Amino acid sequence: MPQDTAFAPDAGAENASSTPIARARQLVLGMLYPLKPNRVGDAPYLAACIVLDTLNRRDGPPQAADIRTRPAGYAGIAWDVSTPTILEAARRGFYPHSHVGPMKWWSPPERAVMMLDMVHVAKRFRRTMRASDAVLSFDRDFEAVLDACAAPRPGRTPLTWITPRAKALYMRLHREGHAHSVEIRNAGGVLEGGLFGLTVGPVFSALSMFHTADNASKFAIVGLYHHLSEWGFAAVDHQVMSPWVEALGGAMLPRAAYEALLKTPAPAMAAPGRWTARYSPADTAGWQPVGDSGKDAAEAA
């Protein structure tokens, strides 16, 4: 994985824009992050790449020829984060990411992808969804979801990639209709979980998740799958595999296969605009994905 890890579900962190102390902590932790035991070997390569890219500043989206083997997937500094550049880079399989300093382009050798025709929802979780009174919505409070994804979590290092720069970027992409949030609220209207991400042609790139109540982020994931499948999307890119996504049927996709996936036709709902939810978690309990077993689907009906 790259030194600046990809957007992982439930990646605990702190909103770096909150206080001077928080910003200082973000800076220190961000500088130390590449020195973790599993990443320290690539640290000199990353430092050298950053120096070279600073001296040879280049705007516009990255290209396949820019991808380095060390650090794996690094493709340069994202000097240009205008909307056209971000969207074109995403269509080429790149995303911008950094814990500290300028954002950097990454295209990892593999990424965790859920093909929407391969989703498998366990019977037990279907029962959990059916019994829930949770409410799923899209795009009702993107900023609240963004801030919750960047909030600290007990027992996790308070380091976030959702820096003020990243927050401003995704708020702009949301206002322009390219980035979307999924919210899960309880019956009283309290936000308890959700995620946000970016539409990339036939793929939705899920960038970060959070939950403050049991199953809330899982309701968001499966509810998102349900809607995207009905709308004609092909897959959800999770970047990093989690046990839950793997249990649902997610798989690691090589870079070339992911790039080929991005070239398939996009559905109408991939066009810029706000999304409106059609299904509650209770509704999704009866969803029958193409790849789910007939037995599980029959028992969930």
URLINDA-V197467 format. One record per helix or strand. SS is the DSSP state (hx for helix, st for strand). FROM is the first residue (numbers start at 1). LEN is the number of residues. If there is no record, write none. Layout:
BEGIN
{{SS:FROM:LEN} {SS:FROM:LEN}}
END
This chain:
BEGIN
{{hx:20:14} {hx:40:16} {hx:64:3} {st:74:4} {hx:83:9} {st:95:3} {st:104:3} {st:110:6} {hx:123:9} {st:135:4} {hx:142:8} {hx:164:12} {st:179:7} {st:191:10} {st:203:9} {hx:216:16} {st:235:5} {hx:243:6} {st:251:4} {hx:255:8} {hx:268:3} {hx:281:4} {hx:294:7}}
END
